[in-house]
Amino acid sequence: MSRVHVIGAGLAGLSAAIQASGAGRDVTVYEATAAGGGRCRSYHDPELDIRLDNGNHMLLSGNKSAFAYIAAIGAQDRIVGPRKPVFPFYDIKSGREWTLRPSRGRIPWWLLYADRRVPKTTAGEHLVLRTIGREWDDTVVTETMRHTSLYWLFLEPFSIAALNTRPHEALACLFGAVMRETMLKGGKACLPRMARDGLSDALVDPAIETLEERGAEVLFNHRITGLKFENERVVGLESAEGPIALDDGDSVILAVPPWIAGDLVPDLAVPDAFESIVNIHFKIRLDPEDDAAEAGFVGLVNGLAEWIFIKEDHISITVSAANKVVERPADDLAVQAWRNVVKAFDLEGPDAEIPPFRVIKEKRATIVANVKQEELRPPAETRFANLVLAGDWTDTHLPATIEGAIRSGVTAAKLVLNPPKPSRKRRRRKKMSDDD
């Protein structure tokens, strides 16, 4: 039987491998490092002596591709979250607290109650959210609505979290795509969900176990350094362990970062601008009350960080769209972030002293979600008959998120399982800005 060669064991590659192996295909996964997951993984920090996620990730129940993947690897019990949609926020500048509590159905009855919606807004104002990003054009988030409380306290923090790009350059169409699959479908589609015991335990290890149970090969510390092409096909892989010949019916799914894909595939244009994320982990046990305890996190406005995630033995702070601060010393970032925590949880006395911490900087966390980079995102299909691409940086019509990564893997696997006819015209995205 022909084999599917998946290069990269991040979530895109694992998703592709799960899809292909589930269809009965022989699969080999090549991962350059000692562990899978890519930017979505866990590790034991020797200094803090606790297990950390390299970054913080929140899913929403409307992320259908992510939850189909979780079901396929049997990890439903490793994902947790509140029974009802709840999003607590704290304004560092004003000290104001509020909690968004959408109703479970599609009809937004919750907007009729002032204590469940964004402060200082009316129910009617929220309806403008339904119009954001409906046109696939170059409109940016800052241009989508008047800069009222709804913009500052909802649209901006949520868009930064979803797109990891500042709203003055972030595409509204990408944010709209996220909203239409989650928040705008009602409370059942926007239940917050997080990994119970870490990202690797929930999203990576069960996938590798499932692949191995299906007879797939998963090769770690096995870097693919080149692809051999003949007659518009990949005919071999190059690795430090030696060349790997492909049989006539074999296919390759390239699920690596864009800068690596650009080096491996001739004439492949890929995104080339990236936005950072800084995560700061504090070894401290907090026992919050009320909404924060129910949700497991708090959103921040007017602070250094956007989110505080409350874990069993530590708390984790996320600074999204962090290019502006990523070069600052780690100690400075930790001190400022801790001040946000002290205010948000009203800590006093010894509790307010900064605990041991770890700062993790992902300088190329995601592609910038602007018009230039969107036009550089390639489709999954390539001009090579047996080579397809996967990754959150490919043309998914979503921002670079877990959902986008997993969906790209499914798309790539389906192309391998059901190849398009040679005469089929490749679909091209409409240009998002006028040609000069």
N, C-alpha and C positions, 0 to 999 in steps of 0.2 A: 504493500500500500504506500502511496505517496506520503511524504512527511511534511509537516509544517514546522519551519524553523523560526522561532520567535527570538529576536535579539533584544534583550532588555527585560528585566523582571520587576519593573515598576508596576503600578496599577494598570496601566494601559497594556503592557505585555502580559501580565497575569490574566487580565480580562480576556484578551485575545486567545490565550492558551486554554483557558477554561471553556470558552465557546467552541474552539476547534476540537478539543479532546472530548467534549460532551457530544459532539457530532460523530464520534468514532474515529477521528483522524489520529495518526501517530504524530506526536509533538515532541520537539526538543526546545528547551528554553536555555539561552545563554545569558548569564549575568556576569558583568565584569567585576563586581565586588563580592564580598563574603555573605551578603544578605540581600533579600528582596525588599521591595517596597519603594525604592527610589527616595523621593522626598517625603514619603508617607510611611514612616517606620519608627520603631522603638529601639532603645538601647539602655543598658545599665550604666549609669553614671558613677564612676568609682569614687569621686570626691563626695558627692551628695549621698551615695549609697542608696539610690532609689532608681527605679526604672522610669525613663522619660521618653516622651514622643519628641522627635526632632522638630516637629511643628504641631500647632493646634489645628484641628479640622472639625468642623461641625457639618453634619448632614441634615437635610430636612426630609420629612417623610415623602415628599413629592419627587425626590431624586429616584426616579423609577429604575434607571439603569444600575445605579449603585445598589439598590435593594434587591434587584434581580440577581446581581452578582453575589451579594451576601447570602441569598437563599441557595444559590448554586453551590456555594462552598460550605453550606451548613453552619453559618455563623450568626444566625438570627439572635441567639441568646447572648451574644457578645456585644450587642449594641443596646444601649440604654437611653432613657430620656423620660421627660415628664409625660403624664397621662393626657394632659391638655396642652395646647399651644400657649406658651408663656415666654415672654421676652422682657426681662427686667433691665432697666437702664438707670444710670447715675450720671448726672452732669457735674463734672469736676469743678467747673467754674462757679456755678450757682448753688450747688448742693442739692438740687432738686432730684427726686426719685420718681420714677413711674414705671408701669409695666403694661406692655401691649398684651392683650388677651383676645385674639381672634376667636370668633365662634367657629364651631367645627364644620358647619355646612358652607355651601357656596354663597348663600345670601349673607351679606356682612352685617348681621344684626348687631354685632358688637360695637359698630360705629355709633350707635344711638346712645351709648353710655360713655360719658366724658372720662370716667376713671379707667376705661379699657383702651382708649385711643391715645394718640400723641397729645401731650399737653398743649393747651392754647390753640386747639384746632377744632374745626367743625366736622361733622360727618360728611358734609358735601365736599369739603376740601380733599378728602381721601380718595374720592372717585377719580381724580385726575391721575392717580397711580395706574389706572387701567389703560391709559392712553400712552404711557411711556414706552418708547422703543418699538412701536408697532411697525414703523417704516424702517427698512434696512438701509440706513443712510449714515451720514457722518455727523449727525447730531450728538453732542456730548451731554453728559448728565446735568451739568450746570445750566443748560439751555432748556431743560424740559419743563420747568415750572418756576413760579415766583419763589423767591427765597424767604419763605415764611417759616414758622416753627416746624411745619411738616417737612420742609426741605432739610433744615439743620438737624432736626432730632430723629428723622427717619430715613429720608432718601439718601443723604450723604453717608451716614455711618453704614447703612446696609449695602450701598453700592461699593464703598471701599472694601468691605468685607468680601463681597462677591467677586469683584473685578481686580482687587489688589492694584488699583490705579486711582490716582487723584481725579475727582469729578470734572475738573476743567479739561481733561483730555480723554477720560473714559467714555467709551461708546454707549449711548443710551440703549441701542438695539440689543447689546449683549446683556445689559442689566434687565431689560424688558423680557428677554428670553428666560432668565432665571425667575423673574417674578411671575410670569404666566404659568410656570410649571409648579410653583410653590405657593407663595402668599396669596396670589389672586385666585387660586382654586379653593380657598377656604382653609379652615383650621386643620382638617384631616391631612392636607398636603404640606403643612408647615409645622409639624411637630418636630422640635429639635431632637437630634439623635447624635450620640457620641460613643466612641469605643469605651467599653466598660473597663478593660484592663490594658489599654494601649492599642495603638494602631496596628502594630505587627500581630498582636494576639487576635485582633478582630478581622483584619483585612488581608493580611499577608500569609501568616503561618497556615491558616486553614486552606488557603488557595493552593499552597505548595503541597500540603498533605493530600488534597483532592487530586491534584495532577499526578502525584506519585501513585495514588491508589488506582488511577486510570492507566497506569503504565507509561506515563510521560517521563522524559528525562529532564531534570532540572540541574543544570551545571553551573555552579558558583565559581567565582575566581576564574572565569573563562571569557576573556575579552575578545570580541570580534574586531579585528584591526582593519579588515578590508573586505570588499565584495568583488568577486570576479564576474565580469559581464561578457557575454557573447551573444550576438544576434538578438539584442534587446531582451535578454533574459539574464537572471543571475544563475550562474552555473557552479559557483563555489564560494566558500567563505574562507577567510584567512584569519588565523588566530595564532597566539604565541605557542600553542601546542602543535601547530602545523596546519596544513590546508585541509578543508572539509569539502569533499565533492558532493554536489547535489545531483540526485537522479532527475530524469526528465520531468516527472510529475510533481517534483517538490516545489514548495512555495516558501517565501520569506516574508515575515512581518517584522518590520524595523520599528521598534518601540523604544527609541533612545532620545535623549535631548536634541533639540534642533541643531545645535552647533556640531554635534557628532553626526547627525544625519546628513548635514550639508557637506561634511568631509567625505562621507562614504558613498554618496550617490552623485554621479556627474550631473552638473547643471541644475541641481535642485536648489531653488530659492526658498529660504526659510526665514522665520522671524529672527531679528538680530538685536532687539532692545528688550531689556528685562527690568523687572521691578523686584525689590528686596522685600523680605519679611524678617522681622526680628522677634524671636520668642525668648522670654525670660522666665525661668522656672525658679520658684522660691520654695525651699524646703520648710514648709510650715503647715500645720493642720488648722484649718479654719472651720468653724461650725456656724455658718450663716443662718439667718432666720428667714422665714416667710418665702418671698418669691425667689430669691437667690438660691435658697436651699432646694426649692422645687425644681428650678430650671437647671441648676448645676453650673451656671455662668452668670455674668453680669456684663452688659454692654456699657461702654464708657463714651461720653461726649466731652469734648474740650479737654482731653487729656493726652498724654503721650501715647497710650495704648488704646485699642478699640474694644478689647475683650479681656475679661478675667475668667479663666476656667478653673473650677474648684474640683480638685482631685482628692483622693483619700489621704495622701501623705504629702501633698504639695499643691501649690497653685501655679498656674501658667498664664503668662501675659502675652498677648499678641499685638505687635505693632505692624499693621499692614501698610502697603505703599511706602516702604521705609527707606527709599533711596536717600531721602533728605537727612536721615539720622544714622544710617548703617555704618558710617565711618567713625562715629563717635566712640570713645573708649567704652568697653563693656561695663566698667564700674559706674561710669556716669549714667549710662542708660538704666542700669539696675536701680540706682538711687532714685532717679526720677520716676521710674515705674512704681517703685515701692511707695513713694509719696501718693501716687494715685490709689494704691491699694489701701493705705492708711485712711484716706478720706472716704473712699467708697464704703469701707466696712467700719468706719468710726473707731479705729483702734487707738488705744491709749496705753500709757505706761510702758512696761516691758514688752507688751504685745506689739507696740509700734516700732520696736527696734528691728532693723533690717536683718532677716535670717540668711543663712547660706543660700547662694543662688548660682545658677548657670545661665549664661547668655549664649544663644545660638543664632548665628546670622546666616541666612540663606540669601546670598547676594544675587543669585539668578533664580529666584523662587518661581516666578511666572513671567510669561511675556507681557509686555505692556499692552493693555487693552485699548489701544488707540487705532485710528483709521489706518495709519501706515502699516502697523504690524498686522492688522486684520487682513489687509490685502496681500501680505506675504504668507499667510497660513495656507499650506498646500492641501489639496484633497487627499484622501486616503489612497486613491489610485495613482500610479506613476506610469511613465511611458514604458516601463519594463513589465513584461507580461506576467511575471510571477513574483513581483515585489509590490507590497503595499505598506503604507505608513500608519502608525498609531502613535498617539500622544496627545496630551491636552493642548498642544501647540498647533495641531492640525485643524482643518476646517470643520469644526464641530457645530458651529452656530451657537456655541456656549463659551463663556470665559474659561480660563485655565483653572478648573476645579476638579475635585474627585469625580463628580458626575461626568464632566467632560472627558477625563482620562479614561474612565471605564467605558463610556459610550464609544469612544474612538476605537478601543480594542474590539468591541462587538462589531463595529462597522468593518474593521480590517478583516476579522475572521470570516464574516459573511461574504466578503469579496473573494476570499480564498476558497471558501466552500462552494460558492456559486459564482465563478468568474464571469465577468461581462463578456459578451461577444466581441470579437475584434473590431467589428464595424460600428460598435456603439460609440456615439459621440460623448466625449467627456464633458460633463457639465461644468460650467465655469460660473463662479459667482459674479454677479453684476458689479462693475466697478463702483466703489463707494464714494469716489470723488471724481470730478470732471477731469477728463484728459486735456492736457494743455496742447 
